[in-house]
Amino acid sequence: MTVAAFQGEPGAYSEQAAFDFFGPRVQPLPRPSFDDVFDDVASARCDFGVVPVENSLGGSIHRNYDLLMRHNLHIVGEVVVRIRWYLYALPGVQLGDITRVMSHWQALAQTEHTLSRLLPQAEREQVYDTAGSVKMLAEERRGDTAAIAGKRASELYGLPILLEGIEDDPTNYTRFLVLSRDPIPSPSPEREGGMTGYKTSIVFATRNEPGSLFKSLAAFALRGVDLTKIESRPLQGSPWEYLFYLDFGGHADDTNCRRALDHLSEFATVLRVLGSYPRATMPQ
C-alpha cells in the first residue's frame, strides 16, 4: 500500500489532498510539521509526501518553498482542493455560548469577516492544525469554545457541526504538491496526449545585475512557454540576493521548454528542475 505523509491530524485538508491524488487505498501518515514530511520522504520512511504550496486567498506557504530547496526530492504531481470551513462545538452549545474560537491561523484568517459578524467578542486562538483544533475541543470538552476545520473532522472526532461554509470567500482553493525520492518517467511524445497537460517547476538564481531577471524570463517568452507562477525567496548566505521558483506549462523534455532551460543555464548561477508532472484539474 502507498504511504503518503502529510502535516497535521487526520481530517486535515492535506490528508484530503492525499486521498484525492492517490485514491481511497492510500495510507495517510500524519506528521507534526512540514519538516517531518520532507524528512520522512527523503529517508524512505514513506513513499510520498503531500504538502500545500499556495492558497488562492492567502498566497504562498513559504516554508515549503524553502524545504524544496533544502531537500533533493522531486515533484511528481499536484492536486487542488476546494477549502470549505465548518464551525464545531460540543453537543448542545449555541452560538451565543461561544467566547473562544481556535484553529490554524490560516483558517482563522479565511473566516475572519464571518467570525467578526457572528462572534465579534470571541477570542481567536491559533493552534497547530485545523483538524487538531477539533481533536483538542473533543478532549477538553469546553462549552465556551468552538473550532474550525473541514467536514471530515466531524466523523473522526464525533463533534457536531454548528455552522457550515463559514469561509469569507467561496473561491477558496489550496494547491498541494506530491513529493517523491524519484522523478516520474518522461512521457513518450508518441503516446496519446504526449507532453501536453504537464507543468514544470524549477528554482534558479542569477547574478545581481541590471536586467538579469528580465533575461531569465525572456528565455521562456521567446519560445512561447507559458509562465504560471513566480515566487522569490532569500538566497541563504547571500544577503539581498534571491532564489526564484518558477512554474511553467509544459514538460522539461519538450523541445521549447528544454531550449528555454538551456538558455537560462547560460547565465543562471543556480538552476534546478524540481519536477515535471501532470497538471491538476480544478475541483467542481
Residue frames relative to the residue before (quaternion, step in Angstrom):
aa qw qx qy qz dx dy dz
M 1.0000 0.0000 0.0000 0.0000 0.00 0.00 0.00
T 0.4795 -0.6658 0.4960 0.2841 3.56 -1.03 0.83
V 0.1586 -0.7736 0.6095 0.0698 3.57 -0.92 0.99
A 0.0377 -0.8066 0.5890 -0.0322 3.58 -0.72 1.12
A 0.2871 -0.7685 0.5525 0.1475 3.57 -0.67 1.13
F 0.0157 0.7716 -0.6358 0.0103 3.56 -1.19 0.66
Q 0.4791 -0.6507 0.5022 0.3081 3.56 -1.22 0.44
G 0.6954 0.4643 -0.3485 0.4236 3.56 -0.92 0.93
E 0.6022 -0.5364 0.4515 0.3818 3.50 -1.39 -0.23
P 0.6395 -0.4743 0.4070 0.4476 3.59 -1.23 0.25
G 0.7154 0.3820 -0.3161 0.4922 3.55 -0.88 0.99
A 0.5183 0.6216 -0.4230 0.4074 3.60 1.26 -0.14
Y 0.6063 -0.5726 0.4027 0.3773 3.57 -1.17 0.47
S 0.5645 0.5714 -0.3984 0.4429 3.61 1.16 -0.39
E 0.6274 0.5034 -0.3359 0.4900 3.59 1.08 -0.65
Q 0.6249 0.5361 -0.3339 0.4588 3.58 1.02 -0.79
A 0.6248 0.5385 -0.3338 0.4563 3.57 1.04 -0.78
A 0.6322 0.5256 -0.3323 0.4622 3.59 1.03 -0.75
F 0.6520 0.4982 -0.3088 0.4810 3.59 0.97 -0.83
D 0.6590 0.5228 -0.3134 0.4406 3.57 0.93 -0.89
F 0.7120 0.4572 -0.2614 0.4645 3.58 0.99 -0.82
F 0.8044 0.3208 -0.1432 0.4791 3.58 0.76 -1.06
G 0.5066 -0.6333 0.4440 0.3809 3.59 1.15 -0.51
P 0.7250 -0.4942 0.2778 0.3912 3.58 -1.28 0.25
R 0.6400 0.5554 -0.3389 0.4088 3.62 1.14 -0.36
V 0.4784 0.6623 -0.4514 0.3587 3.61 1.23 -0.07
Q 0.2864 -0.7222 0.5985 0.1954 3.56 -1.19 0.59
P 0.2206 -0.7912 0.5547 0.1327 3.62 -0.24 1.20
L 0.1837 -0.7781 0.5954 0.0790 3.55 -1.05 0.86
P 0.2393 -0.7956 0.5365 0.1481 3.64 -0.25 1.18
R 0.0634 -0.7943 0.6041 -0.0069 3.56 -0.98 0.95
P 0.5919 -0.6301 0.3717 0.3384 3.60 -1.05 0.68
S 0.8289 0.0882 0.0012 0.5525 3.60 0.97 -0.76
F 0.6394 -0.5013 0.4113 0.4130 3.55 -1.32 0.23
D 0.5963 0.5672 -0.3579 0.4412 3.60 1.05 -0.73
D 0.6504 0.5183 -0.3169 0.4559 3.58 0.98 -0.85
V 0.6217 0.5412 -0.3458 0.4484 3.60 1.00 -0.78
F 0.6801 0.4778 -0.2911 0.4738 3.59 0.82 -0.98
D 0.6608 0.5125 -0.3123 0.4507 3.59 0.91 -0.88
D 0.6606 0.5198 -0.3143 0.4412 3.59 0.96 -0.84
V 0.6513 0.4850 -0.3227 0.4863 3.57 1.01 -0.74
A 0.6737 0.5149 -0.3035 0.4345 3.59 0.84 -0.96
S 0.7437 0.3978 -0.2132 0.4931 3.60 1.03 -0.78
A 0.4826 -0.7070 0.3985 0.3294 3.60 1.33 0.21
R 0.3665 0.7063 -0.5230 0.3054 3.60 1.06 0.65
C 0.7649 0.0868 -0.1030 0.6299 3.57 1.31 -0.13
D 0.6031 -0.5960 0.4000 0.3479 3.56 -1.27 0.29
F 0.8102 0.0407 0.0454 0.5829 3.55 0.92 -0.97
G 0.2147 -0.7234 0.6290 0.1869 3.51 -1.39 0.19
V 0.1637 -0.7652 0.6163 0.0887 3.56 -1.14 0.68
V 0.0784 0.8183 -0.5585 0.1115 3.58 -0.49 1.20
P 0.4393 -0.6738 0.5160 0.2946 3.61 -1.06 0.65
V 0.1466 -0.7953 0.5802 0.0966 3.57 -1.10 0.68
E 0.8154 -0.0521 0.0039 0.5766 3.60 1.12 -0.38
N 0.2276 -0.7341 0.6271 0.1271 3.49 -1.27 0.66
S 0.5498 -0.6582 0.4046 0.3176 3.58 -0.95 0.87
L 0.7211 0.3821 -0.2434 0.5243 3.61 1.21 -0.37
G 0.7804 0.3798 -0.1809 0.4626 3.57 0.86 -0.98
G 0.5119 -0.6662 0.4183 0.3452 3.59 1.22 -0.22
S 0.7937 -0.3609 0.2477 0.4224 3.53 -1.34 -0.37
I 0.3371 -0.6753 0.6144 0.2301 3.53 -1.30 0.54
H 0.2705 -0.8417 0.4434 0.1475 3.54 0.15 1.35
R 0.5773 0.6026 -0.3901 0.3891 3.58 1.03 -0.67
N 0.7034 0.4694 -0.2867 0.4503 3.57 0.88 -0.84
Y 0.5725 0.5427 -0.3908 0.4743 3.60 1.15 -0.41
D 0.6611 0.5002 -0.3099 0.4654 3.59 0.93 -0.86
L 0.6677 0.4986 -0.3060 0.4603 3.59 1.00 -0.77
L 0.5682 0.5771 -0.3828 0.4444 3.60 1.12 -0.52
M 0.6844 0.4687 -0.2830 0.4815 3.58 0.99 -0.79
R 0.6675 0.5291 -0.3039 0.4268 3.58 1.02 -0.76
H 0.7699 0.3225 -0.1639 0.5257 3.60 1.07 -0.71
N 0.3994 -0.7085 0.5318 0.2359 3.55 -1.11 0.67
L 0.2981 0.7455 -0.5279 0.2769 3.55 0.60 1.23
H 0.3650 -0.7294 0.5435 0.1983 3.55 -1.29 0.37
I 0.3732 -0.6758 0.5831 0.2530 3.55 -1.10 0.73
V 0.0704 -0.8279 0.5565 -0.0007 3.57 -0.65 1.12
G 0.8123 0.0148 -0.0216 0.5827 3.59 1.23 0.02
E 0.1513 -0.7509 0.6301 0.1274 3.52 -1.35 0.18
V 0.0612 -0.7740 0.6293 0.0358 3.55 -1.23 0.52
V 0.2230 -0.7591 0.5999 0.1187 3.56 -1.05 0.84
V 0.1226 -0.8034 0.5825 0.0149 3.56 -0.79 1.10
R 0.3988 -0.6789 0.5674 0.2411 3.56 -0.98 0.89
I 0.2277 -0.7897 0.5612 0.0983 3.56 -0.75 1.12
R 0.0562 0.7737 -0.6249 0.0878 3.54 -0.76 1.13
W 0.2234 -0.8208 0.5183 0.0875 3.57 -0.69 1.12
Y 0.1655 -0.7750 0.6086 0.0395 3.53 -1.12 0.89
L 0.3199 -0.7384 0.5669 0.1765 3.55 -1.08 0.81
Y 0.1485 -0.8076 0.5700 0.0285 3.56 -0.73 1.16
A 0.0537 0.7632 -0.6435 0.0235 3.54 -1.22 0.62
L 0.6376 -0.5067 0.3969 0.4233 3.59 -1.26 0.17
P 0.6426 -0.5176 0.3813 0.4169 3.62 -1.16 0.45
G 0.8093 0.2723 -0.2179 0.4727 3.56 -0.96 0.93
V 0.5533 0.6064 -0.4010 0.4067 3.60 1.22 -0.26
Q 0.2449 -0.7634 0.5853 0.1210 3.56 -0.99 0.93
L 0.6890 -0.4892 0.3343 0.4175 3.55 -1.24 0.39
G 0.6746 0.5177 -0.2940 0.4365 3.58 1.00 -0.81
D 0.6075 0.5670 -0.3516 0.4311 3.60 1.24 -0.26
I 0.6364 0.5937 -0.3152 0.3785 3.57 1.17 -0.51
T 0.0403 -0.7959 0.6040 -0.0117 3.55 -0.85 1.07
R 0.7595 0.2529 -0.1400 0.5827 3.59 1.28 -0.04
V 0.0477 -0.7750 0.6301 0.0032 3.57 -0.95 0.97
M 0.0326 -0.8179 0.5745 -0.0057 3.58 -0.76 0.99
S 0.2327 0.7299 -0.6231 0.1577 3.53 -1.23 0.70
H 0.6776 -0.4006 0.3842 0.4825 3.54 -1.33 -0.20
W 0.6214 -0.5931 0.3526 0.3712 3.57 -1.05 0.74
Q 0.6378 0.5350 -0.3526 0.4274 3.61 1.02 -0.67
A 0.6404 0.5071 -0.3275 0.4748 3.59 1.01 -0.76
L 0.6369 0.5148 -0.3280 0.4708 3.59 1.01 -0.76
A 0.6623 0.5026 -0.3079 0.4626 3.58 0.97 -0.84
Q 0.7117 0.4682 -0.2571 0.4563 3.59 0.97 -0.84
T 0.7241 0.3537 -0.2364 0.5428 3.60 1.30 -0.05
E 0.3221 0.8099 -0.4583 0.1740 3.58 1.28 0.08
H 0.6819 0.4843 -0.3099 0.4521 3.62 0.82 -0.90
T 0.6476 0.5100 -0.3163 0.4696 3.58 1.00 -0.79
L 0.6637 0.4939 -0.3038 0.4726 3.57 0.95 -0.86
S 0.6420 0.5283 -0.3281 0.4484 3.59 1.00 -0.78
R 0.6738 0.4825 -0.2907 0.4782 3.56 1.11 -0.64
L 0.7710 0.3768 -0.1931 0.4757 3.58 0.87 -0.94
L 0.8014 0.1261 -0.0313 0.5839 3.57 1.06 -0.79
P 0.0248 -0.8701 0.4917 0.0240 3.60 0.69 1.03
Q 0.7301 0.4244 -0.2445 0.4766 3.60 1.09 -0.62
A 0.5226 0.6704 -0.4093 0.3317 3.60 1.21 -0.22
E 0.4505 -0.6769 0.5225 0.2566 3.54 -1.02 0.91
R 0.2794 -0.7348 0.5923 0.1766 3.59 -1.07 0.79
E 0.0459 -0.8004 0.5977 0.0014 3.57 -0.84 0.97
Q 0.2899 -0.7683 0.5507 0.1496 3.56 -0.71 1.12
V 0.0246 -0.7784 0.6273 -0.0034 3.55 -0.97 0.95
Y 0.7434 -0.4971 0.2616 0.3631 3.55 -1.32 0.28
D 0.8172 0.0709 0.0337 0.5710 3.60 1.12 -0.55
T 0.5519 -0.6114 0.4480 0.3476 3.59 -1.16 0.57
A 0.7043 0.4227 -0.2644 0.5054 3.58 0.71 -1.05
G 0.5997 0.5717 -0.3492 0.4377 3.56 1.13 -0.63
S 0.6158 0.5441 -0.3591 0.4425 3.60 1.07 -0.61
V 0.6443 0.4935 -0.3200 0.4887 3.60 1.07 -0.70
K 0.6159 0.5357 -0.3344 0.4710 3.58 1.05 -0.73
M 0.6521 0.5086 -0.3075 0.4707 3.58 0.97 -0.88
L 0.6564 0.5128 -0.3128 0.4565 3.59 0.95 -0.87
A 0.6453 0.5173 -0.3191 0.4628 3.58 1.00 -0.81
E 0.6831 0.4715 -0.2811 0.4818 3.60 1.11 -0.66
E 0.7119 0.4627 -0.2623 0.4586 3.60 0.95 -0.87
R 0.1730 -0.8263 0.5136 0.1535 3.60 1.17 -0.68
R 0.3142 0.7497 -0.5194 0.2635 3.59 0.90 0.91
G 0.3601 -0.7747 0.4905 0.1721 3.54 -0.67 1.15
D 0.6675 0.4892 -0.3080 0.4693 3.60 1.23 -0.22
T 0.6688 0.5196 -0.2598 0.4639 3.58 1.31 -0.04
A 0.1185 -0.7519 0.6443 0.0741 3.53 -1.21 0.71
A 0.2070 -0.7620 0.6022 0.1177 3.56 -1.26 0.44
I 0.2730 -0.7551 0.5779 0.1458 3.56 -1.21 0.59
A 0.2221 0.7558 -0.5884 0.1823 3.57 -0.82 1.03
G 0.6552 -0.4848 0.3981 0.4209 3.53 -1.35 -0.15
K 0.7230 -0.4856 0.2915 0.3956 3.55 -1.31 0.26
R 0.6390 0.5685 -0.3430 0.3884 3.59 0.98 -0.79
A 0.5397 0.6317 -0.4053 0.3812 3.61 1.15 -0.43
S 0.5773 0.6025 -0.3789 0.4002 3.60 1.13 -0.57
E 0.7206 0.4276 -0.2575 0.4813 3.60 0.83 -0.95
L 0.6644 0.5150 -0.3142 0.4413 3.59 1.11 -0.56
Y 0.8176 0.2565 -0.1031 0.5051 3.59 0.94 -0.86
G 0.4934 -0.7454 0.3720 0.2501 3.57 1.28 0.24
L 0.5350 0.6074 -0.4291 0.4009 3.60 1.13 0.47
P 0.4800 -0.6760 0.4721 0.2996 3.60 -1.05 0.69
I 0.4473 -0.6489 0.5461 0.2841 3.53 -1.28 0.52
L 0.2970 -0.7678 0.5463 0.1541 3.56 -0.72 1.11
L 0.7821 -0.0201 0.0402 0.6215 3.58 1.02 -0.86
E 0.1697 -0.7847 0.5867 0.1066 3.59 -1.07 0.66
G 0.8091 0.2577 -0.2022 0.4879 3.54 -1.20 0.57
I 0.2962 0.7932 -0.4882 0.2115 3.59 0.91 0.88
E 0.3937 0.7097 -0.4973 0.3067 3.61 1.22 0.18
D 0.5428 -0.6517 0.4298 0.3097 3.58 -1.05 0.79
D 0.7894 0.1689 -0.0621 0.5869 3.57 1.07 -0.73
P 0.3889 -0.7524 0.4753 0.2384 3.62 -0.64 1.01
T 0.6287 0.5071 -0.3480 0.4759 3.61 1.21 -0.34
N 0.3007 0.7653 -0.4873 0.2940 3.53 0.76 1.17
Y 0.1340 0.7922 -0.5744 0.1570 3.57 -0.39 1.29
T 0.1608 -0.7603 0.6184 0.1165 3.55 -1.20 0.58
R 0.2758 -0.7457 0.5898 0.1415 3.52 -1.01 0.92
F 0.1261 -0.7901 0.5993 0.0261 3.55 -0.85 1.07
L 0.2682 -0.7324 0.6021 0.1708 3.55 -1.21 0.64
V 0.2762 -0.7241 0.6088 0.1699 3.54 -1.19 0.68
L 0.1732 -0.8230 0.5402 0.0281 3.56 -0.67 1.19
S 0.0091 -0.7893 0.6137 -0.0193 3.55 -1.11 0.75
R 0.5633 -0.5786 0.4595 0.3699 3.56 -1.28 0.31
D 0.7714 0.2851 -0.1411 0.5510 3.57 1.15 -0.58
P 0.4633 -0.6581 0.5020 0.3165 3.61 -1.05 0.65
I 0.5047 -0.6067 0.4983 0.3590 3.55 -1.24 0.31
P 0.5847 -0.5913 0.4053 0.3798 3.62 -1.05 0.65
S 0.5286 -0.6185 0.4767 0.3330 3.54 -1.15 0.67
P 0.4583 -0.6875 0.4789 0.2966 3.61 -0.89 0.85
S 0.4901 -0.6439 0.4988 0.3104 3.53 -1.16 0.58
P 0.4825 -0.6730 0.4661 0.3115 3.64 -0.80 0.90
E 0.6501 0.5290 -0.3209 0.4411 3.58 1.14 -0.58
R 0.5667 0.6060 -0.3933 0.3961 3.57 1.21 -0.47
E 0.6201 -0.5522 0.3953 0.3928 3.59 -1.09 0.64
G 0.7752 0.2687 -0.2241 0.5259 3.58 -0.67 1.06
G 0.1438 -0.8374 0.5154 0.1119 3.56 1.19 -0.60
M 0.7819 -0.3083 0.2576 0.4767 3.55 -0.90 -1.01
T 0.4244 0.6815 -0.4917 0.3371 3.58 1.19 0.23
G 0.7576 0.3737 -0.2681 0.4631 3.55 -1.16 0.54
Y 0.5765 0.5756 -0.3843 0.4342 3.59 1.24 0.31
K 0.1659 -0.7344 0.6466 0.1225 3.51 -1.35 0.37
T 0.1639 -0.7787 0.5991 0.0890 3.58 -1.13 0.67
S 0.1659 -0.7634 0.6185 0.0846 3.56 -1.08 0.82
I 0.0081 -0.7866 0.6171 -0.0189 3.56 -0.94 0.94
V 0.1692 -0.7261 0.6425 0.1771 3.55 -1.37 0.11
F 0.0628 0.8066 -0.5835 0.0708 3.57 -0.91 0.88
A 0.1377 -0.7425 0.6444 0.1206 3.52 -1.37 0.27
T 0.1580 -0.7700 0.6109 0.0943 3.55 -1.21 0.56
R 0.6283 -0.4947 0.4147 0.4341 3.54 -1.28 0.14
N 0.4880 -0.6637 0.4854 0.2929 3.55 -1.10 0.70
E 0.3123 0.7370 -0.5187 0.3004 3.53 0.35 1.35
P 0.6135 -0.5528 0.3934 0.4041 3.62 -1.10 0.53
G 0.8377 0.2223 -0.1724 0.4681 3.54 -0.94 0.92
S 0.4453 0.7224 -0.4537 0.2720 3.60 1.22 -0.07
L 0.6703 0.4725 -0.3120 0.4797 3.61 0.93 -0.79
F 0.6038 0.5543 -0.3490 0.4543 3.59 1.05 -0.74
K 0.6673 0.4923 -0.3038 0.4691 3.59 0.89 -0.90
S 0.6279 0.5495 -0.3362 0.4368 3.58 1.04 -0.79
L 0.7102 0.4425 -0.2592 0.4823 3.56 0.87 -0.94
A 0.6071 0.5695 -0.3499 0.4299 3.58 1.10 -0.65
A 0.5533 0.6120 -0.3924 0.4067 3.60 1.14 -0.55
F 0.7002 0.4227 -0.2515 0.5175 3.57 1.13 -0.66
A 0.6477 0.5382 -0.3268 0.4290 3.59 0.93 -0.88
L 0.6484 0.5406 -0.3195 0.4305 3.60 0.97 -0.81
R 0.7452 0.3696 -0.2007 0.5175 3.57 1.20 -0.50
G 0.5314 -0.6810 0.3771 0.3341 3.55 1.27 0.34
V 0.3962 0.7062 -0.4888 0.3245 3.59 1.15 0.60
D 0.3707 -0.7605 0.4992 0.1873 3.57 -0.71 1.11
L 0.2216 -0.7623 0.5970 0.1156 3.58 -0.70 1.11
T 0.1945 -0.8278 0.5211 0.0729 3.58 -0.68 1.09
K 0.8057 -0.0415 0.0234 0.5904 3.61 1.15 -0.39
I 0.0136 -0.7590 0.6499 0.0364 3.56 -1.20 0.64
E 0.0306 -0.7908 0.6096 -0.0470 3.54 -0.96 0.96
S 0.1842 -0.7854 0.5806 0.1102 3.60 -0.85 0.92
R 0.0381 -0.7698 0.6371 -0.0012 3.54 -1.16 0.80
P 0.5955 -0.5845 0.3983 0.3810 3.62 -1.05 0.64
L 0.3632 -0.6976 0.5771 0.2199 3.55 -1.11 0.77
Q 0.3764 -0.7661 0.4737 0.2168 3.56 -0.33 1.25
G 0.7833 0.2848 -0.2496 0.4931 3.53 -0.93 0.99
S 0.7475 0.2855 -0.1839 0.5709 3.59 1.28 -0.15
P 0.2461 -0.8131 0.5067 0.1466 3.61 0.13 1.26
W 0.8509 0.1149 -0.1518 0.4896 3.54 -1.06 1.00
E 0.5823 0.4679 -0.4260 0.5104 3.54 1.14 0.70
Y 0.2415 -0.8269 0.5061 0.0423 3.55 -1.06 0.78
L 0.3466 -0.6461 0.6356 0.2417 3.46 -1.42 0.46
F 0.1922 -0.7673 0.6007 0.1155 3.55 -1.10 0.70
Y 0.1928 -0.7507 0.6253 0.0905 3.53 -0.82 1.11
L 0.0385 -0.8241 0.5623 -0.0558 3.54 -0.66 1.15
D 0.1340 -0.7489 0.6444 0.0775 3.55 -1.04 0.89
F 0.0498 0.7941 -0.6054 0.0218 3.57 -1.01 0.78
G 0.5516 -0.6192 0.4561 0.3230 3.52 -1.23 0.57
G 0.6803 0.4547 -0.3577 0.4500 3.56 -0.89 0.97
H 0.4941 -0.6402 0.5075 0.2974 3.53 -1.33 0.31
A 0.5906 -0.6055 0.4001 0.3529 3.59 -1.05 0.75
D 0.6917 0.4644 -0.2811 0.4763 3.61 1.16 -0.51
D 0.4517 0.6522 -0.4688 0.3883 3.59 1.26 0.03
T 0.6243 -0.6047 0.3356 0.3633 3.59 -0.92 0.90
N 0.7040 0.4555 -0.2852 0.4643 3.62 0.73 -0.99
C 0.6570 0.5042 -0.3161 0.4628 3.59 0.97 -0.82
R 0.6492 0.5147 -0.3198 0.4598 3.59 0.96 -0.83
R 0.6560 0.4994 -0.3181 0.4680 3.59 0.95 -0.79
A 0.6318 0.5206 -0.3336 0.4674 3.60 1.04 -0.75
L 0.6631 0.4933 -0.3056 0.4729 3.60 0.97 -0.82
D 0.6303 0.5191 -0.3349 0.4702 3.59 1.01 -0.74
H 0.6356 0.5204 -0.3188 0.4728 3.58 1.02 -0.83
L 0.6631 0.5061 -0.3033 0.4606 3.59 0.91 -0.94
S 0.6538 0.5430 -0.3223 0.4169 3.61 0.97 -0.80
E 0.5592 0.6268 -0.3881 0.3791 3.59 1.21 -0.41
F 0.8148 0.1818 -0.0990 0.5415 3.61 1.09 -0.58
A 0.5121 0.6232 -0.4431 0.3911 3.63 1.19 0.02
T 0.3667 -0.7202 0.5446 0.2242 3.57 -1.03 0.77
V 0.7466 0.1147 -0.0913 0.6489 3.57 1.31 -0.40
L 0.1496 0.7697 -0.6142 0.0887 3.58 -0.98 0.80
R 0.1221 0.7820 -0.5986 0.1234 3.54 -0.74 1.10
V 0.3049 -0.7186 0.5968 0.1856 3.55 -0.94 0.94
L 0.2846 -0.7884 0.5268 0.1411 3.57 -0.57 1.18
G 0.7565 -0.3289 0.2007 0.5284 3.58 1.15 -0.47
S 0.1876 -0.7089 0.6621 0.1545 3.51 -1.33 0.49
Y 0.0732 0.8200 -0.5462 0.1550 3.57 -0.67 1.10
P 0.6123 -0.5617 0.3932 0.3938 3.61 -1.15 0.47
R 0.5101 -0.6457 0.4794 0.3049 3.55 -1.01 0.84
A 0.4445 -0.6624 0.5298 0.2881 3.56 -1.12 0.66
T 0.3529 -0.6861 0.5867 0.2461 3.54 -1.27 0.46
M 0.5108 -0.6385 0.4743 0.3262 3.55 -1.08 0.66
P 0.4673 -0.6755 0.4849 0.3003 3.61 -0.93 0.82
Q 0.5502 -0.6138 0.4578 0.3330 3.55 -1.18 0.59
